[in-house]
Amino acid sequence: MSQTAPLPVPLYPTYTELSEFDFQNYPELKDFIDGGPAWRKQHWVWGSDFLNYVGRNKSEHTYLRFRTDVERFLLWVFLFKDNPMDRLRKSDILEYADFCWKPPLSWISLSSTDRFSYHDGFFRNNAAWTPFRLSQTRGQAAANSKLEKKLYKPSQETLKATFTAITSFYKYLNNEEICYGNPAQVAKSDCRYFIIDSQVKEIRRLSQEQWDYVLSTAESHANQDPAYERGLFVIAALKGLFLRISELSERKTWSPAMNHFWKDDSGNWWLKVFGKGRKLRDVSVPSEFLSYLRRYREYRGLPPLPDRSDTSPLVEKIRGQGGMSSRHLTRIVREVLDAAHDKMKLEKGEELSRKLFEATSHWLRHTGASMEIERGRALKDLSEDLGHASMATTDTIYVQSDDKIRAKSGKDRKV
């Protein structure tokens, strides 16, 4: 791709800003939209309406994911294809896939930047922003590895997300009777960059020994300083209740509270969780977890166990009122994982501790679920606790008994 490619322009701000959008506040964006053919503004409005729909009916997190792909697609339509969406065919979408596989180097950055900056009462385009980003892993950062833009290649997950977003965009326009047909949906099966994956799946999880280091580190910190009780509770909840970090966090549409823990007539404890797809589910609470709940509530000056009248936040802010954001919860988990890594590295060496350095908060959910499979828990029960739409999802992600049998039978092969 030529280095003389036109410079990209950010098209959409945050969800909150888009819901109150006025072109007069974005003079550079206005000039770009008005400077093209009349259909360019029409397309921008289509994208705006679709993203507002996503943010309103899905979540702001989904808005952010779809914004990236809709923005990239429209910029390609505006600056490279120069042809309206409703005239595109399957071959055009496959051409766009080629573009995403190898975008112009000037469209790739090595860090995340804001799209707009606020100056003198106006939102100005951030010249450092690009539609594509080459991410660096924690391991690469620690090793001071040099990233080169020419090495950029989208992952299979990124490609899937791209087609999902564009297909959904076309579906929305179909439903609004703006466009007819969905070339993105047709093109996906012919995209040469998709790989049929029959590999043994490696679940991003911790071993029992690694988890023991995480839990003992969190407990040790809390024993030494009560301020770390929050971290111990969060770590135990993510792993023991198979929660996503977002399911512990304060959101506009949901505030996790202590009375979301409840006890049924048989004395069983449950936690009501608001998860992906705006679905409520009840997660079974193991008896062992109650000791961590009691400990955390005692630190907060609350009775040992919650009742229906306890509307206090599930994980309270360090300062101010209300619950914690996902970003702050992630930071708390990262501190525990890093401390556990340092301790395990000192005692067991770099090789055994490396996963603790690479791990994220979501690994704790995977760890808890994988250990339940190994314990022999019924797949149906685990699937419902995880909030999966079907047991097939749980089976695909976590159950690899056939692979284990295959590996065992293959160990004694002769060379």
Sequence and secondary structure as in RCSB ss.txt:
>XXXX:A:sequence
MSQTAPLPVPLYPTYTELSEFDFQNYPELKDFIDGGPAWRKQHWVWGSDFLNYVGRNKSEHTYLRFRTDVERFLL
WVFLFKDNPMDRLRKSDILEYADFCWKPPLSWISLSSTDRFSYHDGFFRNNAAWTPFRLSQTRGQAAANSKLEKK
LYKPSQETLKATFTAITSFYKYLNNEEICYGNPAQVAKSDCRYFIIDSQVKEIRRLSQEQWDYVLSTAESHANQD
PAYERGLFVIAALKGLFLRISELSERKTWSPAMNHFWKDDSGNWWLKVFGKGRKLRDVSVPSEFLSYLRRYREYR
GLPPLPDRSDTSPLVEKIRGQGGMSSRHLTRIVREVLDAAHDKMKLEKGEELSRKLFEATSHWLRHTGASMEIER
GRALKDLSEDLGHASMATTDTIYVQSDDKIRAKSGKDRKV
>XXXX:A:secstr
  TT          HHHHHT  GGG HHHHHHHHTS HHHHHHHHHHHHHHHHHHHHT HHHHHHHHHHHHHHHH
HIIIII S GGG  HHHHHHHHHHHHS  GGGEESS   SEEEETTEEEE TT  SEE    HHHHHTT    GG
G    HHHHHHHHHHHHHHHHHHHHTTS    HHHHHHTT TT     S        HHHHHHHHHHHHHHHHH 
GGGHHHHHHHHHHHHTT  GGGGS BTTB  BGGGEEE TTS EEEEEE GGG EEEEE  HHHHHHHHHHHHHT
T  SS  TT  SBSSB SSSSSB  HHHHHHHHHHHHHHHHHHHHHHH HHHHHHHHH  HHHHHHHHHHHHHHH
T  HHHHHHHHT SSHHHHHHHH  HHHHHHHHHHTT   
